[in-house]
Amino acid sequence: MISISLCMIVKNEEEVLGRCLESVGPVADEIIILDTGSTDRTKEIARQFTDKVYDFTWQGDFAAARNAAFLKATKEFWLWLDADDVLPKAEQEKLLALKKRLTVLDVDVVMMQYATSFDEAGNPTFRFRRERLIKNIHRPVWEGRVHEVVAPFGKILHEDITVYHKKLRVADPDRNLNIYRDMEAKGQSFSARELYYFGRELFYHRLWQEATERFEAFLRRKDGWLPDQLEACRLRSAAFDELGEEEKALEALLEGLKLSVPRGELCCALGYHFLQQNRLAEAIFWYEAAFRTKLDKNFGGFVQEECYHYLPAIQLCLCYDRQGNWKEAQKWNDVAKSFRPQSDAVKWNEAYFAKKRKEEETICIVTE
């Protein structure tokens, strides 16, 4: 059995830190908390779980902070979490079982799922793989001032264990973008990964033109990661849509087709592109392709799980109804319901189709 040091960096997390530490407490043999300047009860709450609470002067560099936390650890493996992460009971039991069966010779890095969006029932709808459990090699391993990462090394194990990211609020929505702006202003070089995430930050700040430019610069690089390249094509297309440049939006998606067998996310994006133009046959083709595509949870990059079942089904309902084939549309709504029975869209459609059936019955009675 291995020993684990939980290493965290925190600031003003009094609302969520206790929840996080309670959920992971049974797994950790040691808890390291690095506080980067809290002005609330964060450190007081942390000390209820550990006496290893340290102050760290924030340098605008997440990798530096995480490395500092890791280097205070004394156990065989590092485990990292953010304060608003939670390890549900079932996932905690999986991690405990993994801890008991591993030795330091078995693995260097354990990749786990990270779920960041959820449906009405609390089921993950958006997740991706992260390096979560890392052998303590007594040297810095984190890279990147923001959206920091550990480059996997040695023996890598993929486990079906999911950490839930349950954010209650956004502390500083401009923080990450400001770090990238500072890097740019200082003439610092960007890795391919940093350039990609710079584009994402610009995109989510609705700076559409700049986002397309950063994504294009990233896609020109030869050292980009395929999952990031695919997502860059999709987001670049969405930014062009916002700019009203439909042809460039389609071209960006077609670039994605050149990179790999199309995944559900790209198929849904193509379906939406054609749906917006009321080209229903093409939209149906791509949404049906998305529904047929097999979800690969080990893909590594961002995975929008609904693009493989619920989303194409609910959109096919819309497409067929616009074609005037409401009975086929109703079938697809039933399919969507099987994945998300509490969906507001599904409920609205059920009322709509009930009205359509009643109208048809009334017509039949009058005809007879």
C-alpha positions as CSV (number, residue, x, y, z in Angstrom):
1,M,0.0,0.0,0.0
2,I,1.2,3.5,-0.8
3,S,1.2,6.6,1.4
4,I,-0.3,9.8,0.1
5,S,0.3,13.5,0.7
6,L,-2.7,15.7,-0.2
7,C,-1.2,19.0,-1.4
8,M,-3.4,22.1,-2.0
9,I,-3.0,25.8,-2.7
10,V,-5.9,28.0,-1.4
11,K,-7.0,31.5,-1.0
12,N,-10.3,32.7,0.6
13,E,-12.0,29.3,0.4
14,E,-13.9,29.2,3.7
15,E,-17.1,28.2,1.9
16,V,-15.8,25.0,0.4
17,L,-12.5,23.9,2.0
18,G,-14.1,21.9,4.8
19,R,-16.3,20.1,2.3
20,C,-13.3,19.2,0.2
21,L,-11.1,18.0,3.1
22,E,-13.9,15.9,4.7
23,S,-14.4,14.1,1.4
24,V,-10.7,13.2,0.9
25,G,-9.6,12.9,4.5
26,P,-9.9,9.1,4.7
27,V,-7.5,8.8,1.7
28,A,-4.7,11.2,2.8
29,D,-1.9,10.3,5.2
30,E,-0.7,13.9,5.2
31,I,-2.4,17.2,4.3
32,I,-0.3,20.1,3.1
33,I,-2.1,23.5,2.7
34,L,-0.4,26.4,1.1
35,D,-2.3,29.6,1.6
36,T,-1.6,32.4,-0.9
37,G,-3.1,35.3,1.0
38,S,-6.5,34.5,2.6
39,T,-8.4,37.2,4.4
40,D,-11.3,34.9,5.6
41,R,-11.4,31.8,7.8
42,T,-9.6,29.5,5.3
43,K,-6.5,28.9,7.4
44,E,-8.6,28.4,10.5
45,I,-10.7,25.7,8.7
46,A,-7.5,24.1,7.3
47,R,-6.0,23.7,10.8
48,Q,-9.0,21.6,11.8
49,F,-7.7,19.0,9.5
50,T,-3.9,19.5,9.5
51,D,-1.1,21.4,11.3
52,K,0.8,21.7,8.1
53,V,-0.6,25.1,6.9
54,Y,1.9,27.4,5.3
55,D,1.8,31.0,4.0
56,F,3.1,31.5,0.4
57,T,3.5,34.9,-1.3
58,W,1.5,34.8,-4.5
59,Q,3.7,35.3,-7.6
60,G,1.1,35.1,-10.4
61,D,2.3,31.6,-11.1
62,F,0.2,28.5,-10.3
63,A,3.0,26.1,-11.1
64,A,5.3,27.8,-8.6
65,A,2.7,27.6,-5.9
66,R,1.9,23.9,-6.6
67,N,5.6,23.0,-6.7
68,A,6.1,24.7,-3.4
69,A,3.3,22.7,-1.8
70,F,4.5,19.4,-3.3
71,L,8.0,19.9,-2.1
72,K,6.8,20.1,1.5
73,A,5.3,16.6,1.2
74,T,6.9,13.6,3.0
75,K,4.8,10.7,1.7
76,E,5.3,8.4,-1.3
77,F,2.8,10.0,-3.6
78,W,1.4,13.5,-4.2
79,L,-2.4,14.0,-4.6
80,W,-3.6,17.4,-5.6
81,L,-7.1,19.0,-5.4
82,D,-8.6,22.5,-5.6
83,A,-10.6,23.7,-2.6
84,D,-13.9,23.4,-4.5
85,D,-13.3,19.8,-5.5
86,V,-15.1,16.9,-3.9
87,L,-14.5,13.2,-3.9
88,P,-17.9,11.6,-3.6
89,K,-18.2,8.5,-1.4
90,A,-18.2,6.0,-4.3
91,E,-15.1,7.6,-5.8
92,Q,-13.4,7.8,-2.4
93,E,-13.8,4.0,-2.0
94,K,-12.3,3.5,-5.4
95,L,-9.3,5.6,-4.5
96,L,-8.9,3.8,-1.2
97,A,-8.9,0.5,-3.0
98,L,-6.3,1.8,-5.5
99,K,-4.2,3.0,-2.6
100,K,-4.2,-0.4,-1.0
101,R,-3.2,-2.4,-4.1
102,L,-0.5,-0.1,-5.4
103,T,3.2,0.0,-4.5
104,V,5.8,2.6,-5.4
105,L,7.2,0.2,-8.0
106,D,3.8,-0.1,-9.8
107,V,3.2,3.4,-11.2
108,D,4.6,7.0,-11.4
109,V,1.4,8.9,-12.5
110,V,-2.2,8.0,-12.1
111,M,-4.6,9.7,-14.5
112,M,-8.2,10.2,-13.2
113,Q,-11.3,11.8,-14.5
114,Y,-12.2,15.4,-13.6
115,A,-15.9,16.3,-13.9
116,T,-16.6,20.0,-14.1
117,S,-20.3,20.3,-15.4
118,F,-23.4,18.3,-14.3
119,D,-27.0,17.8,-15.4
120,E,-30.1,18.2,-13.3
121,A,-29.5,14.9,-11.6
122,G,-25.9,15.7,-10.8
123,N,-24.4,13.4,-13.4
124,P,-21.2,14.6,-15.1
125,T,-21.7,16.1,-18.6
126,F,-18.2,17.5,-19.1
127,R,-15.0,15.8,-18.0
128,F,-11.4,15.3,-18.9
129,R,-8.4,13.4,-17.7
130,R,-5.9,14.9,-15.3
131,E,-2.7,13.7,-13.7
132,R,-4.1,13.3,-10.2
133,L,-1.8,11.0,-8.2
134,I,2.0,11.5,-8.8
135,K,5.0,9.8,-7.3
136,N,7.0,12.0,-5.0
137,I,10.2,12.5,-6.8
138,H,11.4,15.4,-4.6
139,R,11.7,17.9,-7.4
140,P,9.4,20.4,-9.1
141,V,7.1,18.8,-11.6
142,W,4.4,21.5,-12.4
143,E,4.8,23.7,-15.5
144,G,2.8,26.8,-16.6
145,R,1.9,30.0,-14.8
146,V,-1.8,29.3,-15.4
147,H,-3.7,26.1,-16.4
148,E,-0.6,24.4,-14.9
149,V,0.2,20.8,-15.8
150,V,2.4,17.9,-14.8
151,A,3.9,16.3,-17.9
152,P,3.2,12.6,-17.4
153,F,6.3,10.5,-16.9
154,G,7.3,6.9,-16.3
155,K,4.6,4.3,-15.7
156,I,1.2,5.8,-16.3
157,L,-2.0,4.2,-15.0
158,H,-5.5,5.2,-16.1
159,E,-8.1,4.8,-13.4
160,D,-11.9,5.1,-13.5
161,I,-12.0,7.5,-10.5
162,T,-13.7,10.9,-10.8
163,V,-13.1,14.0,-8.9
164,Y,-16.1,16.4,-8.9
165,H,-15.4,20.1,-9.4
166,K,-18.2,21.8,-7.5
167,K,-17.5,25.5,-7.8
168,L,-19.8,27.8,-5.9
169,R,-18.5,31.1,-7.3
170,V,-15.8,32.5,-9.6
171,A,-13.2,34.3,-7.4
172,D,-11.6,36.4,-10.1
173,P,-12.8,35.8,-13.7
174,D,-10.0,38.0,-15.2
175,R,-7.1,36.4,-13.2
176,N,-6.0,33.9,-15.8
177,L,-6.4,36.2,-18.8
178,N,-4.4,38.9,-16.9
179,I,-1.6,36.4,-16.4
180,Y,-1.4,35.7,-20.1
181,R,-1.6,39.4,-20.9
182,D,1.3,39.9,-18.6
183,M,3.3,37.2,-20.2
184,E,2.6,38.7,-23.6
185,A,3.5,42.2,-22.5
186,K,6.9,41.0,-21.2
187,G,7.6,39.2,-24.4
188,Q,7.7,35.8,-22.8
189,S,7.5,32.8,-25.1
190,F,4.3,30.6,-25.0
191,S,4.3,26.9,-25.2
192,A,1.7,25.3,-27.5
193,R,-0.4,24.5,-24.5
194,E,-0.2,28.0,-23.1
195,L,-1.1,29.5,-26.5
196,Y,-4.2,27.2,-26.7
197,Y,-5.4,28.2,-23.2
198,F,-4.7,31.8,-24.0
199,G,-7.2,31.4,-26.9
200,R,-9.7,29.8,-24.5
201,E,-9.5,32.6,-22.0
202,L,-10.0,35.2,-24.8
203,F,-13.0,33.1,-26.1
204,Y,-14.7,33.0,-22.7
205,H,-14.1,36.7,-22.3
206,R,-16.0,37.1,-25.7
207,L,-13.0,38.6,-27.3
208,W,-13.8,36.7,-30.5
209,Q,-11.3,38.1,-33.0
210,E,-8.4,37.8,-30.7
211,A,-9.5,34.3,-29.8
212,T,-9.5,33.2,-33.5
213,E,-6.0,34.6,-33.9
214,R,-4.6,32.8,-30.9
215,F,-6.2,29.5,-31.9
216,E,-4.9,29.9,-35.5
217,A,-1.4,30.5,-34.1
218,F,-1.7,27.4,-31.9
219,L,-2.9,25.3,-34.8
220,R,0.1,26.4,-36.9
221,R,2.4,24.9,-34.3
222,K,3.6,21.3,-34.8
223,D,3.9,20.5,-31.2
224,G,0.2,20.9,-30.2
225,W,-1.7,18.0,-28.5
226,L,-4.4,16.5,-30.8
227,P,-7.2,16.8,-28.3
228,D,-6.4,20.5,-27.9
229,Q,-6.2,20.9,-31.7
230,L,-9.6,19.5,-32.1
231,E,-11.1,21.7,-29.4
232,A,-9.3,24.7,-30.9
233,C,-11.0,24.1,-34.2
234,R,-14.4,23.9,-32.6
235,L,-14.0,27.0,-30.5
236,R,-12.4,28.9,-33.4
237,S,-15.5,28.1,-35.4
238,A,-17.8,29.2,-32.6
239,A,-15.9,32.5,-32.4
240,F,-16.3,33.1,-36.2
241,D,-20.0,32.4,-35.7
242,E,-20.2,35.2,-33.2
243,L,-18.4,37.5,-35.6
244,G,-21.0,36.6,-38.3
245,E,-18.4,34.9,-40.5
246,E,-20.2,31.7,-41.5
247,E,-17.8,30.5,-44.1
248,K,-14.8,30.8,-41.8
249,A,-16.8,29.0,-39.1
250,L,-17.4,26.1,-41.4
251,E,-13.8,26.1,-42.6
252,A,-12.6,25.9,-39.0
253,L,-14.7,22.8,-38.4
254,L,-13.5,21.2,-41.6
255,E,-10.0,21.7,-40.4
256,G,-10.9,19.5,-37.5
257,L,-12.0,16.8,-39.9
258,K,-8.5,16.7,-41.3
259,L,-7.0,16.0,-37.9
260,S,-8.8,12.9,-36.8
261,V,-11.9,10.7,-37.1
262,P,-14.7,13.1,-36.1
263,R,-15.7,12.9,-32.4
264,G,-19.1,13.7,-31.0
265,E,-18.2,17.3,-30.2
266,L,-17.2,18.1,-33.7
267,C,-20.2,16.3,-35.2
268,C,-22.6,18.3,-33.0
269,A,-20.8,21.5,-34.0
270,L,-21.3,20.7,-37.7
271,G,-24.9,19.8,-37.0
272,Y,-25.5,23.1,-35.3
273,H,-23.7,25.0,-38.1
274,F,-26.1,23.6,-40.7
275,L,-29.1,23.9,-38.4
276,Q,-28.5,27.6,-38.0
277,Q,-28.7,27.8,-41.8
278,N,-31.9,25.7,-41.9
279,R,-30.0,23.1,-43.9
280,L,-31.9,20.3,-42.1
281,A,-30.7,17.3,-44.1
282,E,-27.1,18.2,-43.4
283,A,-27.8,18.9,-39.8
284,I,-29.6,15.6,-39.4
285,F,-26.6,13.8,-41.0
286,W,-24.1,15.2,-38.5
287,Y,-26.3,14.9,-35.4
288,E,-27.0,11.2,-36.3
289,A,-23.3,10.8,-36.8
290,A,-22.7,12.2,-33.3
291,F,-25.2,9.8,-31.8
292,R,-23.6,6.8,-33.5
293,T,-20.1,7.9,-32.3
294,K,-18.8,5.8,-29.4
295,L,-17.8,7.8,-26.3
296,D,-14.2,7.2,-25.3
297,K,-13.8,8.3,-21.7
298,N,-10.0,7.7,-22.0
299,F,-9.7,10.3,-24.7
300,G,-7.7,12.5,-22.5
301,G,-8.9,15.9,-23.7
302,F,-12.1,17.7,-22.9
303,V,-15.1,15.4,-23.3
304,Q,-18.7,16.8,-23.6
305,E,-20.5,13.5,-22.8
306,E,-23.9,14.9,-23.9
307,C,-22.5,15.2,-27.5
308,Y,-22.7,11.4,-27.7
309,H,-26.3,10.9,-26.6
310,Y,-28.6,13.6,-25.2
311,L,-27.6,16.6,-27.3
312,P,-27.8,15.0,-30.8
313,A,-31.0,13.4,-29.8
314,I,-32.7,16.6,-28.6
315,Q,-31.4,18.4,-31.7
316,L,-32.7,15.6,-34.0
317,C,-36.1,16.1,-32.4
318,L,-35.9,19.8,-33.4
319,C,-34.6,19.0,-36.9
320,Y,-37.3,16.5,-37.8
321,D,-40.1,18.7,-36.4
322,R,-38.9,21.5,-38.6
323,Q,-39.1,19.1,-41.5
324,G,-42.7,18.5,-40.6
325,N,-42.1,14.9,-39.4
326,W,-43.3,15.4,-35.8
327,K,-43.7,11.7,-35.1
328,E,-40.0,11.0,-35.9
329,A,-39.2,14.1,-33.8
330,Q,-41.2,12.6,-30.9
331,K,-39.1,9.4,-31.1
332,W,-35.9,11.4,-30.7
333,N,-37.4,13.3,-27.8
334,D,-38.0,10.0,-26.1
335,V,-34.4,9.0,-26.8
336,A,-33.2,12.3,-25.2
337,K,-35.5,11.6,-22.2
338,S,-33.8,8.3,-21.6
339,F,-30.6,10.2,-20.9
340,R,-32.0,13.3,-19.2
341,P,-35.5,12.7,-17.9
342,Q,-35.6,15.9,-16.0
343,S,-34.5,18.1,-18.9
344,D,-36.7,21.2,-19.3
345,A,-36.4,20.8,-23.1
346,V,-37.7,17.2,-22.9
347,K,-40.6,18.2,-20.7
348,W,-41.6,21.1,-23.0
349,N,-41.4,18.8,-26.0
350,E,-43.6,16.2,-24.3
351,A,-46.3,18.9,-23.8
352,Y,-45.9,20.0,-27.4
353,F,-46.2,16.5,-28.8
354,A,-49.2,15.7,-26.6
355,K,-50.9,18.7,-28.1
356,K,-50.0,17.5,-31.6
357,R,-51.5,14.1,-30.9
358,K,-54.7,15.6,-29.6
359,E,-55.0,17.8,-32.7
360,E,-54.5,14.7,-34.9
361,E,-57.2,12.8,-33.0
362,T,-59.6,15.7,-33.3
363,I,-59.0,15.8,-37.1
364,C,-59.7,12.1,-37.3
365,I,-62.9,12.4,-35.4
366,V,-64.1,15.3,-37.6
367,T,-63.2,13.3,-40.8
368,E,-65.1,10.3,-39.6
